[in-house]
Amino acid sequence: MKILLEDSSQNLTLDASSDSLITISGNSFSLYWNEPKEDWNLTRYRLIPKNINWTKWKKKSGQTYFNVADGQYIFQIQQANGNEMELHILVDNPFWTATLTGYIILVSITLLLVTFLIFFYRQKIKATTRQVELRLKKEYRMKFKAGQEKSGELANAVKSQGRVRSRKYQKVTVLFADIQGFTKIVEHINPEKLIDELDRFFIYFDEVVEKYHIEKIKTIGDAYMCAGGLPNKNRTNPIEVALAGLEMQRFMEESKKKHSGEYGYWELRVGIHTGPVISGEIGRKNVSFDIWGDTVNIASRMESSGTVGMINVTGITYQLIKEFFICEYRGKMPIKYKGETDMYYVRKIKPELSEDELGIEPNSKFFIKLQHIRFGDLEEHIMNKLDSELLDELHYHNKKHTQDVLTQIEIIGRSENVSEEDLLLLKTAALLHDIGFIFEYNNHEDNSIAFAKEILPKYNYIDYQIQQIIELIDVTKVGKRPRNFMEKIMKDADLDYLGRADFIPVSESLYRELNIHSKEMNLEEWNKMQFEFISNHTYYTNTARNLRQVNKERQLQKLKELIEL
């Protein structure tokens, strides 16, 4: 390799064998390594002590240095093809340059003293603005990642009115509600009063479906149609739609008592079915959202074959809601091209899950039970993120580690007889405790906490639950000691690998990860550190001690043997 050195007074061409000291009269100079552009190699370099660290590998053929202070320097260069070279450079600036520099510095200091307050406040404002910008960017990134939801598979369909941009959903619960006696009342009631009454009913129905995150599809005359499980997929939609149906029927019953008049009263018939649908927007001018498929047709049949004041559901929907509601079997109904389907009336919420004797209002046990089902949606979402967005070369803190901690939380939590709500919070914390690694390696727990604050409200976690989950994630930090029983369970589950039979390979995977992303150490130093850590470690729960303590002692012996080799 040859290098051309240029400064204000000389041009020198030097080869890799040159080891003489080169003197430069000036505080700026340029170095060029003589390769044609098409043959540029990946190159890195540094000028010691001005730049102690190597530059990044890049395709480059030269570098210029400005305002280099007097002194001796070493320029080192390496190329990906194995070429390397080292130059010893002495910078000896002329006296007049130093004097001029002194004058400039003196003038600069004077100006700084005169404008100190202005400069100080400007810098403070800039720093504050920069911090706000960085925080906003991070929050935006956090919101974006937390808001990414998988919502259905793309499907293709065409209707005569126009092209449909459609999505296919495998599990949607469709509700049809039809007002009975409408035709008779229309013949006698004032049109304005008729519209007002329909508005009153449908406005209330809209409030109910919004409350349960159900999508209103349309109203046709006196019929109301809505669907749960779209546009965002979820496992809880059959239960939520059944709750909505009960509230609609209760409202109609109360209206019947209050507004019964000479022209009769309004009554409601409700039908529900769960299955796959295709949804999309249709039309060219007046675009509307709609859904299609056998599920829609069967739900409509459930409504038309139902009874006034009742909620008629198919056997498929019944299987999905029977743990929450008291239902009554009412026989089979033939479905064209589908054979027969069982039918059930949804009577009310089960007494132990209801706030009232009527079985209309769900209690806290109901919502905890529902949240355990909703946790499945959150778990699927987070596991997909861990699978596709984790930083490279996470040999230990990967998707498998999260799954291991989740499994251990379930084992310890149930063995220690924690409540269903506490188990839910522990599982949620275990699921989210390493999600921060999708943003950066360091401070991942703080990023996990920020992500949890952003995403958990979307899955109906309430404030006190989110706060407890945050504290459970925080206790997984190295050196943090648990303050309560739930934190002890979290700590034991996170460090379960210390007492597992596969401790040595798992420990080595953590060693490889740490060497890539943080400080370097050799394997012997790592084993010594692990030996000391395990020697001082204790499991907090009886379950963890019974499961892992004996194995932990064996791991200590294995580490001791490795250290003594």
Secondary structure, DSSP 8 states (H G I E B T S, - for coil): -EEEEEESS-EEEEETT--SEEEESSS-EEEEE---GGG--EEEEEEETT--S----EE-SEEEE-S--SEEEEEEEEETTS-EEEEEEEE---HHHHHHHHHHHHHHHHHHHHTHHHHHHHHHHHHHHHHHHHHHHHHHHHHHHHH-----EEEEEEETTEEEEEEEEEEEEEEEEEEETHHHHHTTS-HHHHHHHHHHHHHHHHHHHHHTT-EEEEEETTEEEEEES-SS--S-HHHHHHHHHHHHHHHHHHHHHHH-BTTB--EEEEEEEEEEEEEEEE-SSS-EEEEESHHHHHHHHHHHTS-TT-EEEEHHHHHHHTTTEEEEEEEEEEETTTEEEEEEEEEEE-GGGBSSTTS-SB-HHHHHHHHHHHHHHHHHHHHHHHHHHS-TT-SSSSHHHHHHHHHHHHHHHHHTT--HHHHHHHHHHHHHTTGGGGT-STTHHHHHHHHHHHHGGGGT--HHHHHHHHHHHHTTSTT----SHHHHHHHHHHTGGGGSTTHHHHHHHHHHHHHHHS----HHHHHHHHHHHHHH----SHHHHHHHHHHHHHHHHHHHHHHH-
